[in-house]
Every structure is written in C-alpha cells, then in structure tokens.
C-alpha cells in the first residue's frame, strides 16, 4: 500500500501531470457548464428572446420560408397566408454573413408540429424548439452555445488541475516526512 501511495503522490505532484488533469477537467466541465445555458419553458424558464428563432411559410421573395427572432415576431409583417405549420420536413437558409438558419419538423401534423430551429454564426449557436400551430407558436426549449462556455469550463479545469497538483505536493511532503521519521526510528534502535 505505501508504494501505491508513493507512486500516486509522485504522479499528482509532477508538473507534467497538470496538462493531463487540465484536459480531463475540461472534458468533464464543458457539458456541465453548457447545461447552464439550457432553458426549459415547461419548468418556467424564459426563452433566449434574442436568439430564439421561429420559422414560417411562405417566405418573402425567393426564400422557401421566413425566419425571425421571437422578440421581433410581432414586428414582422403578417400576411393572411402565413402559417407556422411547415410543409417541408426540413429546410435551410444561409445568410450572406455566414448566418445559417435550419429547421426540422420533429413530428408532422396538420394542427400542430414540434419544430426545432438551429441558428449558427461565427460567434453563437442556438437551438430553439417550439410547438407550432397555423397561427402561433409555444416555446418549449432554448439553448445557446456562446464563447464564454469554453472559458468558464477552462477556469474550472485549471482549478481542478491546480487542486490535484496541490494535493499531490501535500501528499509528497507527508510521505517524505513519514519516510524520514521511519528512517530516524530505525537508526535510533540499538543494533542486534
């Protein structure tokens, strides 16, 4: 048992172990941090209004469908033919600045459809899920992937790596002190 403890202290207290523990901490922390960016409307959360996208048809001009942020939906000109029920099971529009709006009908129905809209650009990604009727929508789920998720996960990972390193150094000192005390006690014994 002491050799296992000694080996563990050498590994945890070594500087070369920090990148390994930091990477492992980052892999573990990223999903936990990204869960904090999810909002479930059935639990009373408000959707990310500025990044909650809604699709409808027919679209304006050449577009197969129209798309708008939930917060601006009331400002979009309503045509009598506009419906939030989508005829196609999926669609995609790419904007000029690298913006991508894609939707997928999760299950088809004439009266209502659950729809998922994915928005992506160079900075943010968002997922919006809602129940659509011909005349309106009910938000269900909203998730945002922002650049600060990785930064927060990295800070947690550095904390984990630093903590493991400190524990390793502490254990190294304890094992060294116990070894020195054992050697001193052996030297203090009278020879046989």
N, CA and C atoms as an extended XYZ file, in Angstrom:
576
Properties=species:S:1:pos:R:3:atomname:S:1:resname:S:1:resid:I:1 pbc="F F F"
N         0.811       -1.204        0.000 N   UNK     1
C         0.000        0.000        0.000 CA  UNK     1
C         0.852        1.266        0.000 C   UNK     1
N         1.924        1.339        0.804 N   UNK     2
C         2.724        2.556        0.797 CA  UNK     2
C         3.328        2.857       -0.572 C   UNK     2
N         3.700        1.829       -1.341 N   UNK     3
C         4.279        2.092       -2.667 CA  UNK     3
C         3.224        2.654       -3.616 C   UNK     3
N         1.989        2.230       -3.493 N   UNK     4
C         0.916        2.785       -4.323 CA  UNK     4
C         0.707        4.251       -3.972 C   UNK     4
N         0.681        4.560       -2.682 N   UNK     5
C         0.522        5.939       -2.236 CA  UNK     5
C         1.709        6.794       -2.698 C   UNK     5
N         2.914        6.254       -2.599 N   UNK     6
C         4.106        6.977       -3.025 CA  UNK     6
C         4.040        7.255       -4.532 C   UNK     6
N         3.642        6.268       -5.318 N   UNK     7
C         3.525        6.461       -6.770 CA  UNK     7
C         2.432        7.482       -7.112 C   UNK     7
N         1.328        7.416       -6.396 N   UNK     8
C         0.241        8.374       -6.617 CA  UNK     8
C         0.689        9.794       -6.308 C   UNK     8
N         1.435        9.960       -5.235 N   UNK     9
C         1.909       11.301       -4.887 CA  UNK     9
C         2.904       11.821       -5.913 C   UNK     9
N         3.736       10.937       -6.449 N   UNK    10
C         4.694       11.366       -7.481 CA  UNK    10
C         3.950       11.814       -8.734 C   UNK    10
N         2.919       11.079       -9.123 N   UNK    11
C         2.156       11.441      -10.327 CA  UNK    11
C         1.391       12.739      -10.115 C   UNK    11
N         0.641       12.843       -9.019 N   UNK    12
C        -0.164       14.042       -8.786 CA  UNK    12
C         0.691       15.283       -8.562 C   UNK    12
N         1.856       15.127       -7.964 N   UNK    13
C         2.714       16.271       -7.668 CA  UNK    13
C         3.653       16.654       -8.797 C   UNK    13
N         3.629       15.929       -9.898 N   UNK    14
C         4.532       16.223      -11.013 CA  UNK    14
C         3.938       17.315      -11.905 C   UNK    14
N         4.796       18.209      -12.380 N   UNK    15
C         4.337       19.290      -13.253 CA  UNK    15
C         3.795       18.764      -14.585 C   UNK    15
N         4.343       17.673      -15.078 N   UNK    16
C         3.891       17.134      -16.357 CA  UNK    16
C         2.468       16.589      -16.277 C   UNK    16
N         1.949       16.354      -15.069 N   UNK    17
C         0.586       15.837      -14.920 CA  UNK    17
C        -0.460       16.944      -15.068 C   UNK    17
N        -0.077       18.212      -14.916 N   UNK    18
C        -1.040       19.321      -15.000 CA  UNK    18
C        -1.766       19.352      -16.352 C   UNK    18
N        -1.069       19.241      -17.509 N   UNK    19
C        -1.840       19.233      -18.774 CA  UNK    19
C        -2.831       18.071      -18.869 C   UNK    19
N        -2.475       16.930      -18.308 N   UNK    20
C        -3.376       15.772      -18.355 CA  UNK    20
C        -4.610       16.035      -17.498 C   UNK    20
N        -4.400       16.510      -16.272 N   UNK    21
C        -5.547       16.758      -15.395 CA  UNK    21
C        -6.376       17.940      -15.885 C   UNK    21
N        -5.736       18.926      -16.506 N   UNK    22
C        -6.472       20.072      -17.039 CA  UNK    22
C        -7.345       19.644      -18.222 C   UNK    22
N        -6.805       18.815      -19.102 N   UNK    23
C        -7.578       18.319      -20.243 CA  UNK    23
C        -8.752       17.468      -19.774 C   UNK    23
N        -8.508       16.599      -18.817 N   UNK    24
C        -9.581       15.774      -18.275 CA  UNK    24
C       -10.642       16.643      -17.603 C   UNK    24
N       -10.203       17.649      -16.861 N   UNK    25
C       -11.147       18.563      -16.225 CA  UNK    25
C       -11.964       19.339      -17.235 C   UNK    25
N       -11.344       19.739      -18.347 N   UNK    26
C       -12.060       20.465      -19.395 CA  UNK    26
C       -13.109       19.579      -20.051 C   UNK    26
N       -12.758       18.335      -20.304 N   UNK    27
C       -13.717       17.393      -20.904 CA  UNK    27
C       -14.899       17.171      -19.962 C   UNK    27
N       -14.639       17.112      -18.674 N   UNK    28
C       -15.720       16.901      -17.701 CA  UNK    28
C       -16.522       18.173      -17.452 C   UNK    28
N       -15.879       19.337      -17.472 N   UNK    29
C       -16.559       20.583      -17.107 CA  UNK    29
C       -17.408       21.158      -18.246 C   UNK    29
N       -17.016       20.957      -19.497 N   UNK    30
C       -17.743       21.582      -20.607 CA  UNK    30
C       -19.224       21.199      -20.645 C   UNK    30
N       -19.576       19.916      -20.555 N   UNK    31
C       -21.016       19.587      -20.562 CA  UNK    31
C       -21.757       20.163      -19.365 C   UNK    31
N       -21.097       20.217      -18.217 N   UNK    32
C       -21.759       20.769      -17.037 CA  UNK    32
C       -22.029       22.259      -17.193 C   UNK    32
N       -21.064       23.001      -17.732 N   UNK    33
C       -21.252       24.437      -17.926 CA  UNK    33
C       -22.287       24.697      -19.018 C   UNK    33
N       -22.251       23.914      -20.095 N   UNK    34
C       -23.195       24.162      -21.195 CA  UNK    34
C       -24.642       23.861      -20.785 C   UNK    34
N       -24.841       22.990      -19.795 N   UNK    35
C       -26.199       22.735      -19.312 CA  UNK    35
C       -26.808       23.973      -18.667 C   UNK    35
N       -25.968       24.840      -18.141 N   UNK    36
C       -26.493       26.056      -17.516 CA  UNK    36
C       -27.015       27.044      -18.559 C   UNK    36
N       -26.744       26.798      -19.835 N   UNK    37
C       -27.233       27.657      -20.909 CA  UNK    37
C       -28.492       27.089      -21.559 C   UNK    37
N       -29.072       26.067      -20.976 N   UNK    38
C       -30.321       25.499      -21.474 CA  UNK    38
C       -31.489       26.109      -20.706 C   UNK    38
N       -32.565       26.347      -21.419 N   UNK    39
C       -33.787       26.847      -20.777 CA  UNK    39
C       -34.957       25.982      -21.210 C   UNK    39
N       -35.695       25.514      -20.216 N   UNK    40
C       -36.858       24.668      -20.451 CA  UNK    40
C       -38.103       25.458      -20.056 C   UNK    40
N       -38.951       25.751      -21.016 N   UNK    41
C       -40.136       26.558      -20.740 CA  UNK    41
C       -41.141       25.837      -19.850 C   UNK    41
N       -41.171       24.486      -19.911 N   UNK    42
C       -42.100       23.754      -19.047 CA  UNK    42
C       -41.708       23.854      -17.578 C   UNK    42
N       -40.474       24.270      -17.298 N   UNK    43
C       -40.023       24.482      -15.921 CA  UNK    43
C       -40.128       25.951      -15.520 C   UNK    43
N       -40.693       26.764      -16.388 N   UNK    44
C       -40.885       28.178      -16.072 CA  UNK    44
C       -39.778       29.094      -16.552 C   UNK    44
N       -38.787       28.571      -17.267 N   UNK    45
C       -37.712       29.413      -17.782 CA  UNK    45
C       -38.214       30.261      -18.950 C   UNK    45
N       -37.624       31.426      -19.123 N   UNK    46
C       -37.928       32.276      -20.284 CA  UNK    46
C       -36.958       31.918      -21.403 C   UNK    46
N       -37.429       31.894      -22.653 N   UNK    47
C       -36.507       31.579      -23.753 CA  UNK    47
C       -35.499       32.709      -23.961 C   UNK    47
N       -34.404       32.390      -24.606 N   UNK    48
C       -33.446       33.424      -25.007 CA  UNK    48
C       -34.118       34.216      -26.124 C   UNK    48
N       -34.745       35.311      -25.782 N   UNK    49
C       -35.560       36.056      -26.744 CA  UNK    49
C       -34.746       36.525      -27.943 C   UNK    49
N       -33.522       36.949      -27.729 N   UNK    50
C       -32.697       37.447      -28.826 CA  UNK    50
C       -32.101       36.367      -29.700 C   UNK    50
N       -32.138       35.107      -29.252 N   UNK    51
C       -31.578       34.007      -30.029 CA  UNK    51
C       -32.571       32.854      -30.180 C   UNK    51
N       -33.857       33.113      -29.971 N   UNK    52
C       -34.895       32.104      -30.164 CA  UNK    52
C       -35.525       32.375      -31.530 C   UNK    52
N       -35.256       31.501      -32.493 N   UNK    53
C       -35.713       31.717      -33.871 CA  UNK    53
C       -36.964       30.909      -34.166 C   UNK    53
N       -37.818       31.499      -34.997 N   UNK    54
C       -39.091       30.909      -35.399 CA  UNK    54
C       -39.157       30.951      -36.923 C   UNK    54
N       -39.682       29.887      -37.518 N   UNK    55
C       -39.839       29.840      -38.981 CA  UNK    55
C       -41.313       29.786      -39.351 C   UNK    55
N       -41.632       30.238      -40.557 N   UNK    56
C       -42.984       30.183      -41.086 CA  UNK    56
C       -42.904       30.117      -42.603 C   UNK    56
N       -44.023       29.895      -43.195 N   UNK    57
C       -44.091       29.909      -44.656 CA  UNK    57
C       -45.357       30.608      -45.090 C   UNK    57
N       -45.443       31.125      -46.244 N   UNK    58
C       -44.373       31.216      -47.246 CA  UNK    58
C       -43.386       32.308      -46.870 C   UNK    58
N       -42.152       32.164      -47.330 N   UNK    59
C       -41.110       33.154      -47.082 CA  UNK    59
C       -41.273       34.337      -48.022 C   UNK    59
N       -40.491       35.355      -47.776 N   UNK    60
C       -40.523       36.556      -48.624 CA  UNK    60
C       -39.600       36.360      -49.822 C   UNK    60
N       -40.042       36.774      -50.967 N   UNK    61
C       -39.212       36.703      -52.176 CA  UNK    61
C       -38.894       35.274      -52.567 C   UNK    61
N       -37.594       35.001      -52.727 N   UNK    62
C       -37.132       33.691      -53.179 CA  UNK    62
C       -36.965       32.681      -52.044 C   UNK    62
N       -37.049       33.143      -50.807 N   UNK    63
C       -36.835       32.242      -49.671 CA  UNK    63
C       -37.977       31.239      -49.542 C   UNK    63
N       -37.604       29.999      -49.243 N   UNK    64
C       -38.600       28.933      -49.081 CA  UNK    64
C       -39.411       29.122      -47.804 C   UNK    64
N       -38.831       29.775      -46.827 N   UNK    65
C       -39.527       30.029      -45.565 CA  UNK    65
C       -39.001       31.321      -44.966 C   UNK    65
N       -39.775       31.872      -44.054 N   UNK    66
C       -39.364       33.072      -43.344 CA  UNK    66
C       -38.807       32.702      -41.981 C   UNK    66
N       -37.948       33.551      -41.457 N   UNK    67
C       -37.340       33.293      -40.155 CA  UNK    67
C       -37.221       34.616      -39.403 C   UNK    67
N       -37.456       34.556      -38.106 N   UNK    68
C       -37.367       35.755      -37.286 CA  UNK    68
C       -37.024       35.364      -35.854 C   UNK    68
N       -36.449       36.303      -35.135 N   UNK    69
C       -36.216       36.131      -33.706 CA  UNK    69
C       -37.569       36.278      -33.009 C   UNK    69
N       -37.788       35.510      -31.977 N   UNK    70
C       -39.054       35.541      -31.249 CA  UNK    70
C       -39.405       36.954      -30.796 C   UNK    70
N       -38.415       37.700      -30.324 N   UNK    71
C       -38.664       39.053      -29.831 CA  UNK    71
C       -39.178       39.983      -30.929 C   UNK    71
N       -38.812       39.726      -32.184 N   UNK    72
C       -39.229       40.578      -33.302 CA  UNK    72
C       -40.401       39.998      -34.085 C   UNK    72
N       -40.963       38.902      -33.643 N   UNK    73
C       -42.018       38.227      -34.399 CA  UNK    73
C       -43.231       39.121      -34.601 C   UNK    73
N       -43.574       39.925      -33.615 N   UNK    74
C       -44.734       40.807      -33.735 CA  UNK    74
C       -44.484       41.922      -34.753 C   UNK    74
N       -43.203       42.257      -35.001 N   UNK    75
C       -42.876       43.327      -35.943 CA  UNK    75
C       -42.893       42.867      -37.397 C   UNK    75
N       -42.796       41.545      -37.603 N   UNK    76
C       -42.790       41.014      -38.963 CA  UNK    76
C       -44.181       41.174      -39.563 C   UNK    76
N       -44.210       41.658      -40.808 N   UNK    77
C       -45.499       41.874      -41.468 CA  UNK    77
C       -46.241       40.557      -41.616 C   UNK    77
N       -47.468       40.534      -41.141 N   UNK    78
C       -48.281       39.317      -41.205 CA  UNK    78
C       -49.059       39.299      -42.507 C   UNK    78
N       -48.871       38.236      -43.238 N   UNK    79
C       -49.690       38.072      -44.429 CA  UNK    79
C       -50.782       37.069      -44.093 C   UNK    79
N       -51.926       37.150      -44.745 N   UNK    80
C       -53.012       36.208      -44.419 CA  UNK    80
C       -52.638       34.757      -44.709 C   UNK    80
N       -51.686       34.560      -45.614 N   UNK    81
C       -51.302       33.195      -45.981 CA  UNK    81
C       -50.231       32.618      -45.056 C   UNK    81
N       -49.680       33.438      -44.141 N   UNK    82
C       -48.583       32.957      -43.286 CA  UNK    82
C       -49.072       31.884      -42.328 C   UNK    82
N       -48.274       30.810      -42.239 N   UNK    83
C       -48.577       29.707      -41.330 CA  UNK    83
C       -47.282       29.230      -40.686 C   UNK    83
N       -47.361       28.863      -39.413 N   UNK    84
C       -46.198       28.336      -38.723 CA  UNK    84
C       -46.069       26.830      -38.898 C   UNK    84
N       -47.075       26.207      -39.509 N   UNK    85
C       -47.007       24.787      -39.858 CA  UNK    85
C       -46.198       24.679      -41.146 C   UNK    85
N       -45.140       23.877      -41.121 N   UNK    86
C       -44.246       23.766      -42.273 CA  UNK    86
C       -44.635       22.565      -43.129 C   UNK    86
N       -44.653       22.786      -44.451 N   UNK    87
C       -44.982       21.704      -45.382 CA  UNK    87
C       -43.803       20.761      -45.571 C   UNK    87
N       -42.591       21.319      -45.672 N   UNK    88
C       -41.388       20.503      -45.857 CA  UNK    88
C       -40.887       20.016      -44.503 C   UNK    88
N       -40.347       18.800      -44.405 N   UNK    89
C       -39.872       18.292      -43.116 CA  UNK    89
C       -38.598       18.981      -42.606 C   UNK    89
N       -37.881       19.656      -43.521 N   UNK    90
C       -36.653       20.345      -43.117 CA  UNK    90
C       -36.340       21.422      -44.145 C   UNK    90
N       -35.575       22.406      -43.721 N   UNK    91
C       -35.170       23.474      -44.628 CA  UNK    91
C       -33.960       24.197      -44.076 C   UNK    91
N       -33.304       24.946      -44.969 N   UNK    92
C       -32.074       25.644      -44.587 CA  UNK    92
C       -31.909       26.902      -45.425 C   UNK    92
N       -31.539       27.995      -44.751 N   UNK    93
C       -31.223       29.254      -45.429 CA  UNK    93
C       -29.862       29.708      -44.919 C   UNK    93
N       -28.963       30.021      -45.863 N   UNK    94
C       -27.655       30.554      -45.492 CA  UNK    94
C       -27.628       32.031      -45.819 C   UNK    94
N       -27.253       32.834      -44.821 N   UNK    95
C       -27.185       34.278      -45.000 CA  UNK    95
C       -25.842       34.693      -45.574 C   UNK    95
N       -25.761       35.957      -45.945 N   UNK    96
C       -24.548       36.473      -46.558 CA  UNK    96
C       -23.387       36.618      -45.582 C   UNK    96
N       -23.627       36.755      -44.301 N   UNK    97
C       -22.563       36.940      -43.314 CA  UNK    97
C       -22.188       35.627      -42.622 C   UNK    97
N       -22.504       34.520      -43.215 N   UNK    98
C       -22.211       33.229      -42.611 CA  UNK    98
C       -23.282       32.745      -41.658 C   UNK    98
N       -24.405       33.453      -41.598 N   UNK    99
C       -25.515       33.023      -40.754 CA  UNK    99
C       -26.220       31.838      -41.403 C   UNK    99
N       -26.540       30.859      -40.613 N   UNK   100
C       -27.262       29.680      -41.104 CA  UNK   100
C       -28.487       29.481      -40.232 C   UNK   100
N       -29.646       29.359      -40.869 N   UNK   101
C       -30.895       29.024      -40.189 CA  UNK   101
C       -31.371       27.706      -40.791 C   UNK   101
N       -31.568       26.712      -39.953 N   UNK   102
C       -32.063       25.420      -40.426 CA  UNK   102
C       -33.169       24.967      -39.477 C   UNK   102
N       -34.199       24.390      -40.061 N   UNK   103
C       -35.279       23.874      -39.215 CA  UNK   103
C       -35.526       22.417      -39.549 C   UNK   103
N       -36.140       21.732      -38.591 N   UNK   104
C       -36.528       20.337      -38.777 CA  UNK   104
C       -37.846       20.135      -38.056 C   UNK   104
N       -38.821       19.581      -38.748 N   UNK   105
C       -40.102       19.228      -38.130 CA  UNK   105
C       -39.890       17.898      -37.415 C   UNK   105
N       -40.096       17.887      -36.092 N   UNK   106
C       -39.816       16.695      -35.300 CA  UNK   106
C       -40.892       15.629      -35.441 C   UNK   106
N       -42.146       16.044      -35.611 N   UNK   107
C       -43.224       15.114      -35.951 CA  UNK   107
C       -44.292       15.912      -36.685 C   UNK   107
N       -44.829       15.310      -37.717 N   UNK   108
C       -45.737       16.032      -38.596 CA  UNK   108
C       -47.181       15.918      -38.129 C   UNK   108
N       -47.909       17.002      -38.328 N   UNK   109
C       -49.325       17.029      -38.005 CA  UNK   109
C       -49.966       18.230      -38.670 C   UNK   109
N       -51.249       18.147      -38.941 N   UNK   110
C       -51.930       19.256      -39.614 CA  UNK   110
C       -52.282       20.372      -38.634 C   UNK   110
N       -52.577       20.024      -37.385 N   UNK   111
C       -52.997       21.027      -36.410 CA  UNK   111
C       -51.819       21.633      -35.653 C   UNK   111
N       -50.811       20.811      -35.355 N   UNK   112
C       -49.634       21.326      -34.672 CA  UNK   112
C       -48.417       20.467      -34.983 C   UNK   112
N       -47.238       21.101      -34.894 N   UNK   113
C       -45.975       20.415      -35.162 CA  UNK   113
C       -44.926       20.879      -34.152 C   UNK   113
N       -44.170       19.948      -33.570 N   UNK   114
C       -42.975       20.376      -32.841 CA  UNK   114
C       -41.864       20.633      -33.850 C   UNK   114
N       -41.247       21.809      -33.761 N   UNK   115
C       -40.218       22.211      -34.728 CA  UNK   115
C       -38.963       22.618      -33.962 C   UNK   115
N       -37.819       22.249      -34.519 N   UNK   116
C       -36.527       22.662      -33.955 CA  UNK   116
C       -35.813       23.527      -34.980 C   UNK   116
N       -35.382       24.701      -34.548 N   UNK   117
C       -34.659       25.628      -35.410 CA  UNK   117
C       -33.245       25.781      -34.848 C   UNK   117
N       -32.253       25.592      -35.724 N   UNK   118
C       -30.855       25.750      -35.340 CA  UNK   118
C       -30.315       26.974      -36.058 C   UNK   118
N       -29.695       27.856      -35.292 N   UNK   119
C       -29.067       29.053      -35.844 CA  UNK   119
C       -27.581       28.991      -35.532 C   UNK   119
N       -26.753       29.309      -36.509 N   UNK   120
C       -25.309       29.303      -36.282 CA  UNK   120
C       -24.682       30.477      -37.009 C   UNK   120
N       -23.730       31.111      -36.347 N   UNK   121
C       -22.880       32.102      -36.995 CA  UNK   121
C       -21.484       31.955      -36.414 C   UNK   121
N       -20.615       32.902      -36.676 N   UNK   122
C       -19.224       32.783      -36.233 CA  UNK   122
C       -19.087       32.859      -34.720 C   UNK   122
N       -20.047       33.435      -34.022 N   UNK   123
C       -19.926       33.642      -32.584 CA  UNK   123
C       -20.840       32.737      -31.773 C   UNK   123
N       -22.109       32.680      -32.130 N   UNK   124
C       -23.104       31.962      -31.328 CA  UNK   124
C       -23.779       30.865      -32.146 C   UNK   124
N       -24.203       29.849      -31.437 N   UNK   125
C       -25.100       28.834      -31.976 CA  UNK   125
C       -26.293       28.798      -31.036 C   UNK   125
N       -27.470       28.575      -31.591 N   UNK   126
C       -28.640       28.431      -30.726 CA  UNK   126
C       -29.546       27.347      -31.267 C   UNK   126
N       -30.268       26.722      -30.360 N   UNK   127
C       -31.275       25.726      -30.701 CA  UNK   127
C       -32.573       26.200      -30.078 C   UNK   127
N       -33.605       26.282      -30.888 N   UNK   128
C       -34.935       26.688      -30.420 CA  UNK   128
C       -35.903       25.573      -30.763 C   UNK   128
N       -36.686       25.149      -29.795 N   UNK   129
C       -37.691       24.120      -30.031 CA  UNK   129
C       -39.030       24.680      -29.579 C   UNK   129
N       -40.048       24.522      -30.424 N   UNK   130
C       -41.365       25.049      -30.079 CA  UNK   130
C       -42.448       24.211      -30.732 C   UNK   130
N       -43.681       24.402      -30.244 N   UNK   131
C       -44.856       23.749      -30.816 CA  UNK   131
C       -45.545       24.778      -31.693 C   UNK   131
N       -45.704       24.454      -32.967 N   UNK   132
C       -46.291       25.384      -33.925 CA  UNK   132
C       -47.726       25.001      -34.239 C   UNK   132
N       -48.573       26.021      -34.348 N   UNK   133
C       -49.933       25.879      -34.867 CA  UNK   133
C       -49.998       26.773      -36.095 C   UNK   133
N       -51.063       26.712      -36.877 N   UNK   134
C       -51.113       27.578      -38.055 CA  UNK   134
C       -50.967       29.068      -37.719 C   UNK   134
N       -51.436       29.488      -36.556 N   UNK   135
C       -51.438       30.925      -36.263 CA  UNK   135
C       -50.453       31.370      -35.187 C   UNK   135
N       -49.761       30.456      -34.538 N   UNK   136
C       -48.856       30.873      -33.473 CA  UNK   136
C       -47.900       29.776      -33.039 C   UNK   136
N       -47.087       30.091      -32.042 N   UNK   137
C       -46.110       29.133      -31.527 CA  UNK   137
C       -46.123       29.154      -30.002 C   UNK   137
N       -45.684       28.029      -29.414 N   UNK   138
C       -45.485       27.927      -27.967 CA  UNK   138
C       -44.052       27.462      -27.740 C   UNK   138
N       -43.178       28.310      -27.183 N   UNK   139
C       -41.783       27.905      -26.945 CA  UNK   139
C       -41.695       26.729      -25.970 C   UNK   139
N       -40.781       25.787      -26.253 N   UNK   140
C       -40.583       24.615      -25.407 CA  UNK   140
C       -39.183       24.552      -24.808 C   UNK   140
N       -38.169       24.865      -25.614 N   UNK   141
C       -36.775       24.667      -25.208 CA  UNK   141
C       -35.888       25.661      -25.937 C   UNK   141
N       -34.849       26.110      -25.249 N   UNK   142
C       -33.911       27.052      -25.841 CA  UNK   142
C       -32.521       26.767      -25.297 C   UNK   142
N       -31.529       26.757      -26.172 N   UNK   143
C       -30.148       26.525      -25.752 CA  UNK   143
C       -29.226       27.395      -26.583 C   UNK   143
N       -28.226       27.955      -25.936 N   UNK   144
C       -27.257       28.803      -26.616 CA  UNK   144
C       -25.871       28.251      -26.361 C   UNK   144
N       -25.043       28.237      -27.414 N   UNK   145
C       -23.625       27.911      -27.263 CA  UNK   145
C       -22.865       29.196      -27.517 C   UNK   145
N       -22.285       29.728      -26.452 N   UNK   146
C       -21.577       31.002      -26.523 CA  UNK   146
C       -20.090       30.774      -26.257 C   UNK   146
N       -19.237       31.707      -26.680 N   UNK   147
C       -17.793       31.541      -26.474 CA  UNK   147
C       -17.392       31.456      -24.994 C   UNK   147
N       -18.148       32.070      -24.125 N   UNK   148
C       -17.752       32.071      -22.717 CA  UNK   148
C       -17.959       30.715      -22.033 C   UNK   148
N       -18.654       29.784      -22.674 N   UNK   149
C       -18.807       28.447      -22.099 CA  UNK   149
C       -17.432       27.787      -21.977 C   UNK   149
N       -16.635       27.879      -23.038 N   UNK   150
C       -15.312       27.262      -23.032 CA  UNK   150
C       -14.404       27.939      -22.006 C   UNK   150
N       -14.505       29.250      -21.871 N   UNK   151
C       -13.679       29.978      -20.908 CA  UNK   151
C       -14.030       29.548      -19.480 C   UNK   151
N       -15.319       29.462      -19.189 N   UNK   152
C       -15.741       29.022      -17.850 CA  UNK   152
C       -15.303       27.588      -17.577 C   UNK   152
N       -15.432       26.712      -18.571 N   UNK   153
C       -15.008       25.320      -18.403 CA  UNK   153
C       -13.494       25.242      -18.214 C   UNK   153
N       -12.746       26.094      -18.926 N   UNK   154
C       -11.291       26.106      -18.775 CA  UNK   154
C       -10.885       26.568      -17.374 C   UNK   154
N       -11.575       27.568      -16.841 N   UNK   155
C       -11.272       28.024      -15.481 CA  UNK   155
C       -11.541       26.924      -14.457 C   UNK   155
N       -12.629       26.194      -14.641 N   UNK   156
C       -12.928       25.067      -13.751 CA  UNK   156
C       -11.850       23.995      -13.886 C   UNK   156
N       -11.441       23.703      -15.134 N   UNK   157
C       -10.409       22.689      -15.368 CA  UNK   157
C        -9.075       23.098      -14.747 C   UNK   157
N        -8.711       24.376      -14.854 N   UNK   158
C        -7.472       24.843      -14.228 CA  UNK   158
C        -7.560       24.730      -12.712 C   UNK   158
N        -8.735       24.999      -12.155 N   UNK   159
C        -8.925       24.831      -10.714 CA  UNK   159
C        -8.761       23.377      -10.292 C   UNK   159
N        -9.323       22.467      -11.073 N   UNK   160
C        -9.190       21.037      -10.780 CA  UNK   160
C        -7.732       20.617      -10.873 C   UNK   160
N        -7.040       21.052      -11.935 N   UNK   161
C        -5.626       20.693      -12.110 CA  UNK   161
C        -4.781       21.263      -10.979 C   UNK   161
N        -5.027       22.514      -10.618 N   UNK   162
C        -4.284       23.119       -9.519 CA  UNK   162
C        -4.554       22.425       -8.199 C   UNK   162
N        -5.801       22.049       -7.966 N   UNK   163
C        -6.154       21.332       -6.746 CA  UNK   163
C        -5.476       19.973       -6.671 C   UNK   163
N        -5.480       19.225       -7.778 N   UNK   164
C        -4.813       17.921       -7.790 CA  UNK   164
C        -3.313       18.068       -7.578 C   UNK   164
N        -2.725       19.099       -8.196 N   UNK   165
C        -1.295       19.341       -8.024 CA  UNK   165
C        -0.979       19.663       -6.562 C   UNK   165
N        -1.801       20.506       -5.929 N   UNK   166
C        -1.587       20.859       -4.521 CA  UNK   166
C        -1.737       19.631       -3.624 C   UNK   166
N        -2.723       18.798       -3.896 N   UNK   167
C        -2.900       17.561       -3.110 CA  UNK   167
C        -1.691       16.653       -3.297 C   UNK   167
N        -1.206       16.541       -4.525 N   UNK   168
C        -0.021       15.715       -4.792 CA  UNK   168
C         1.201       16.210       -4.048 C   UNK   168
N         1.425       17.513       -4.071 N   UNK   169
C         2.576       18.085       -3.348 CA  UNK   169
C         2.424       17.871       -1.839 C   UNK   169
N         1.216       18.067       -1.326 N   UNK   170
C         0.965       17.848        0.098 CA  UNK   170
C         1.262       16.392        0.476 C   UNK   170
N         0.761       15.460       -0.350 N   UNK   171
C         0.997       14.041       -0.062 CA  UNK   171
C         2.476       13.690       -0.199 C   UNK   171
N         3.181       14.316       -1.147 N   UNK   172
C         4.613       14.063       -1.286 CA  UNK   172
C         5.349       14.456       -0.004 C   UNK   172
N         5.007       15.624        0.547 N   UNK   173
C         5.645       16.070        1.789 CA  UNK   173
C         5.324       15.126        2.941 C   UNK   173
N         4.073       14.678        3.007 N   UNK   174
C         3.685       13.763        4.098 CA  UNK   174
C         4.421       12.428        3.976 C   UNK   174
N         4.517       11.896        2.758 N   UNK   175
C         5.205       10.624        2.554 CA  UNK   175
C         6.690       10.792        2.854 C   UNK   175
N         7.288       11.913        2.424 N   UNK   176
C         8.708       12.147        2.703 CA  UNK   176
C         8.946       12.282        4.205 C   UNK   176
N         8.061       13.004        4.902 N   UNK   177
C         8.195       13.167        6.352 CA  UNK   177
C         8.031       11.817        7.057 C   UNK   177
N         7.064       11.025        6.623 N   UNK   178
C         6.856        9.706        7.236 CA  UNK   178
C         8.061        8.810        6.974 C   UNK   178
N         8.637        8.903        5.774 N   UNK   179
C         9.833        8.108        5.463 CA  UNK   179
C        11.011        8.537        6.308 C   UNK   179
N        11.187        9.857        6.502 N   UNK   180
C        12.287       10.364        7.331 CA  UNK   180
C        12.109        9.936        8.782 C   UNK   180
N        10.900        9.985        9.287 N   UNK   181
C        10.639        9.554       10.663 CA  UNK   181
C        10.904        8.065       10.836 C   UNK   181
N        10.553        7.292        9.816 N   UNK   182
C        10.778        5.847        9.864 CA  UNK   182
C        12.278        5.558        9.857 C   UNK   182
N        13.038        6.293        9.012 N   UNK   183
C        14.489        6.109        8.965 CA  UNK   183
C        15.125        6.508       10.284 C   UNK   183
N        14.644        7.624       10.868 N   UNK   184
C        15.195        8.083       12.152 CA  UNK   184
C        14.895        7.070       13.244 C   UNK   184
N        13.718        6.503       13.218 N   UNK   185
C        13.362        5.499       14.228 CA  UNK   185
C        14.209        4.237       14.049 C   UNK   185
N        14.505        3.882       12.816 N   UNK   186
C        15.332        2.707       12.554 CA  UNK   186
C        16.774        2.933       13.047 C   UNK   186
N        17.260        4.168       12.850 N   UNK   187
C        18.609        4.473       13.283 CA  UNK   187
C        18.719        4.533       14.824 C   UNK   187
N        17.627        4.901       15.480 N   UNK   188
C        17.614        5.019       16.939 CA  UNK   188
C        17.570        3.651       17.627 C   UNK   188
N        17.189        2.620       16.917 N   UNK   189
C        17.115        1.285       17.509 CA  UNK   189
C        18.538        0.777       17.796 C   UNK   189
N        18.700        0.110       18.920 N   UNK   190
C        20.039       -0.459       19.218 CA  UNK   190
C        20.336       -1.592       18.235 C   UNK   190
N        21.606       -1.745       17.853 N   UNK   191
C        21.951       -2.837       16.923 CA  UNK   191
C        21.754       -4.195       17.593 C   UNK   191
N        21.504       -5.198       16.810 N   UNK   192
C        21.250       -6.545       17.321 CA  UNK   192
C        22.512       -7.307       17.502 C   UNK   192
